[in-house]
Amino acid sequence: METDAKMLATEVKLQRAFVQLMTTEGFDRLTVQRLSQAAQINRGTFYLHYLDKYDLLTHFENELVSRVQDIFQRYPKPEPTASGVPDAFSQLFKYLYRQRQLAVVLLNSPASQLRSRVKTLILTVTGSPQSPAIPAELAQELVAQGVLDFITYWLAQTPVQSPQAAYELFKQTRELSPQELLRGNQG
């Protein structure tokens, strides 16, 4: 038990240090030495858990992607008529809110594959488009990219809206055309 607690404490320290250094310096300037110093752990302790900074990056990505995948498997696809029923996206918003610092860093980092990996998961939830007027691949790309952009924008705001408020706004934006969205802001 004590070993598990130590491992968890080390993981928390590393994640905080990772987020801090990624925010201030970016992934390219990140080193294991600086990461270890910021996390207040020995470099040897770092290497007990990870091969290098790329392995740590992959670990954080895998953790987030695994949880998002779990959410999408456990909760139903959003339905316009299902009011108040927890769906995949409402649960996604709650999870990302709890992991917002790490999510923002990874979603905005060119070194991270999180954006493309989550986009693939979003495509599985949104399904195939039904409109014959727009090519399926284009429609899927527009929807998935729109979801990612909304999430990235939401999480980067100060202060960050609650997941419930952001989700309600997200649902509203999904039902409006671009013209309707813009018209709503033109007094």
SULNOR-V341663 format. One record per residue. N is the residue number from 1. PSI is psi in whole degrees, 0 to 359 (NA if undefined). Layout:
# SULNOR-V341663
N_PSI ; N_PSI
This chain:
# SULNOR-V341663
1_317 ; 2_322 ; 3_318 ; 4_319 ; 5_320 ; 6_318 ; 7_319 ; 8_317 ; 9_318 ; 10_318 ; 11_317 ; 12_315 ; 13_316 ; 14_320 ; 15_317 ; 16_315 ; 17_320 ; 18_311 ; 19_315 ; 20_310 ; 21_324 ; 22_323 ; 23_318 ; 24_329 ; 25_338 ; 26_167 ; 27_322 ; 28_325 ; 29_353 ; 30_132 ; 31_158 ; 32_322 ; 33_312 ; 34_321 ; 35_315 ; 36_318 ; 37_313 ; 38_326 ; 39_353 ; 40_48 ; 41_163 ; 42_151 ; 43_324 ; 44_323 ; 45_319 ; 46_311 ; 47_344 ; 48_332 ; 49_327 ; 50_152 ; 51_318 ; 52_187 ; 53_331 ; 54_322 ; 55_321 ; 56_315 ; 57_313 ; 58_321 ; 59_312 ; 60_319 ; 61_312 ; 62_321 ; 63_312 ; 64_314 ; 65_319 ; 66_317 ; 67_320 ; 68_318 ; 69_318 ; 70_316 ; 71_314 ; 72_335 ; 73_327 ; 74_332 ; 75_149 ; 76_158 ; 77_143 ; 78_135 ; 79_134 ; 80_330 ; 81_348 ; 82_92 ; 83_131 ; 84_356 ; 85_126 ; 86_126 ; 87_178 ; 88_317 ; 89_325 ; 90_321 ; 91_324 ; 92_315 ; 93_318 ; 94_315 ; 95_312 ; 96_330 ; 97_318 ; 98_331 ; 99_27 ; 100_320 ; 101_312 ; 102_317 ; 103_315 ; 104_315 ; 105_314 ; 106_322 ; 107_332 ; 108_356 ; 109_127 ; 110_338 ; 111_343 ; 112_145 ; 113_7 ; 114_316 ; 115_310 ; 116_326 ; 117_318 ; 118_324 ; 119_318 ; 120_319 ; 121_320 ; 122_320 ; 123_328 ; 124_329 ; 125_320 ; 126_334 ; 127_191 ; 128_139 ; 129_155 ; 130_352 ; 131_122 ; 132_347 ; 133_338 ; 134_131 ; 135_137 ; 136_315 ; 137_320 ; 138_314 ; 139_315 ; 140_317 ; 141_315 ; 142_317 ; 143_309 ; 144_317 ; 145_323 ; 146_319 ; 147_311 ; 148_317 ; 149_318 ; 150_312 ; 151_314 ; 152_316 ; 153_311 ; 154_310 ; 155_337 ; 156_353 ; 157_152 ; 158_119 ; 159_159 ; 160_130 ; 161_155 ; 162_155 ; 163_327 ; 164_315 ; 165_318 ; 166_320 ; 167_319 ; 168_318 ; 169_317 ; 170_313 ; 171_318 ; 172_317 ; 173_334 ; 174_339 ; 175_356 ; 176_147 ; 177_164 ; 178_322 ; 179_318 ; 180_321 ; 181_313 ; 182_322 ; 183_326 ; 184_336 ; 185_358 ; 186_75 ; 187_NA
